[in-house]
Amino acid sequence: FSTLLDWILARYFSAGETIEDQLDELDLRALGSNFDSDFLVKLSAIRQQVASLRRWLVLHRDVFHALARPDFSKAAEIASPPHFKLLAERFERAVDAVETTRNLVMSSYELFSTGISQRTNETMRVLTFYTVLLGILAVLSGVFGMNVQPGFFGSSNFGFAAIVIGMLALSVVALIVG
């Protein structure tokens, strides 16, 4: 009887290890630059597995606790072997392992969220840089497009080419510095 109960607990531990392996795989994807777009779907499925595992495991709580009670041997009219108490302790470790796996699921989600936030920040930084660069070029174009005729503009095509080259040079310098 106790061997059967121990085997049941071993299956729960094994299922928890399988789920942890799946989480490790997802974490590696979250840390990489090419994570799947269905990451949340996979993480949600793993979370449901953990919840189901926990629900099924805690259904056995009363059995394992009853076996470890001192009055069990009197009610069953058998000598309560010490390994029943060890089984109850192993059951508690199994529950703790499932809770730890549940925490790992939440950690994977936080890792994913952090990765998404970091990518968003990088994208926003690039977009902000280009916006500022284009804004500077727009201001320069506006200043040079005013209806005043300084001596610099008297050079016709040469002046226009100098302004365009100057703006390109400013853009290149800004890109290098940025």
KABELVEN-V676592 format. One record per backbone hydrogen bond with DSSP energy under -0.5 kcal/mol. CO is the residue of the C=O (numbers start at 1). NH is the residue of the N-H. E is the energy in kcal/mol with one decimal. If there is no record, write none. Layout:
co | nh | e
CO | NH | E
CO | NH | E
//
This chain:
co | nh | e
1 | 5 | -1.9
2 | 6 | -2.4
3 | 7 | -2.3
4 | 8 | -2.1
5 | 9 | -2.1
6 | 10 | -2.3
7 | 11 | -1.9
8 | 12 | -1.6
9 | 13 | -2.5
10 | 14 | -2.4
11 | 15 | -2.5
12 | 16 | -2.3
13 | 17 | -2.2
14 | 18 | -2.1
15 | 19 | -2.1
16 | 20 | -2.3
17 | 21 | -2.1
18 | 22 | -1.9
19 | 23 | -2.3
20 | 24 | -2.4
21 | 25 | -2.0
22 | 26 | -2.2
23 | 27 | -2.8
24 | 28 | -2.1
25 | 29 | -1.7
26 | 30 | -2.6
27 | 31 | -2.1
28 | 32 | -1.2
36 | 39 | -1.0
38 | 42 | -2.3
39 | 43 | -2.8
40 | 44 | -2.5
41 | 45 | -2.1
42 | 46 | -2.2
43 | 47 | -2.4
44 | 48 | -2.2
45 | 49 | -1.8
46 | 50 | -2.4
47 | 51 | -2.5
48 | 52 | -2.5
49 | 53 | -2.8
50 | 54 | -2.6
51 | 55 | -2.5
52 | 56 | -2.5
53 | 57 | -2.1
54 | 58 | -2.7
55 | 59 | -0.9
57 | 60 | -1.8
58 | 61 | -1.2
60 | 64 | -2.1
61 | 65 | -2.6
62 | 66 | -2.3
63 | 67 | -2.0
64 | 68 | -1.2
65 | 69 | -0.7
66 | 69 | -0.8
69 | 72 | -1.2
70 | 73 | -0.5
71 | 75 | -2.1
72 | 76 | -2.8
73 | 77 | -0.6
73 | 78 | -1.9
78 | 80 | -0.5
79 | 81 | -0.8
81 | 84 | -1.4
81 | 85 | -0.6
82 | 86 | -1.5
83 | 87 | -2.2
84 | 88 | -2.0
85 | 89 | -2.0
86 | 90 | -2.4
87 | 91 | -2.4
88 | 92 | -1.9
89 | 93 | -1.9
90 | 94 | -2.1
91 | 95 | -2.3
92 | 96 | -2.5
93 | 97 | -2.4
94 | 98 | -2.2
95 | 99 | -2.2
96 | 100 | -2.4
97 | 101 | -2.2
98 | 102 | -2.3
99 | 103 | -2.1
100 | 104 | -2.0
101 | 105 | -1.8
102 | 106 | -1.6
103 | 107 | -2.2
104 | 108 | -2.4
105 | 109 | -2.0
106 | 110 | -2.3
107 | 111 | -2.4
108 | 112 | -2.4
109 | 113 | -2.9
110 | 114 | -2.6
111 | 115 | -2.3
112 | 116 | -2.5
113 | 117 | -2.5
114 | 118 | -2.5
115 | 119 | -2.4
116 | 120 | -2.5
117 | 121 | -2.6
118 | 122 | -2.4
119 | 123 | -2.4
120 | 124 | -2.7
121 | 125 | -2.3
122 | 126 | -2.1
123 | 127 | -2.7
124 | 128 | -2.7
125 | 129 | -2.2
126 | 130 | -2.4
127 | 131 | -2.2
128 | 132 | -2.5
129 | 133 | -2.6
130 | 134 | -2.9
131 | 135 | -2.3
132 | 136 | -2.5
133 | 137 | -2.3
134 | 138 | -2.3
135 | 139 | -2.2
136 | 140 | -2.5
137 | 141 | -2.5
138 | 142 | -2.2
139 | 143 | -2.6
140 | 144 | -2.6
141 | 145 | -1.3
143 | 146 | -1.2
148 | 150 | -0.6
150 | 153 | -1.4
151 | 154 | -1.1
152 | 155 | -1.0
153 | 156 | -1.3
155 | 158 | -1.6
156 | 160 | -2.0
157 | 161 | -2.6
158 | 162 | -2.4
159 | 163 | -2.2
160 | 164 | -2.4
161 | 165 | -2.7
162 | 166 | -2.4
163 | 167 | -2.5
164 | 168 | -2.4
165 | 169 | -2.7
166 | 170 | -2.5
167 | 171 | -2.2
168 | 172 | -2.7
169 | 173 | -2.7
170 | 174 | -2.5
171 | 175 | -2.6
172 | 176 | -2.4
173 | 177 | -2.7
174 | 178 | -3.1
//
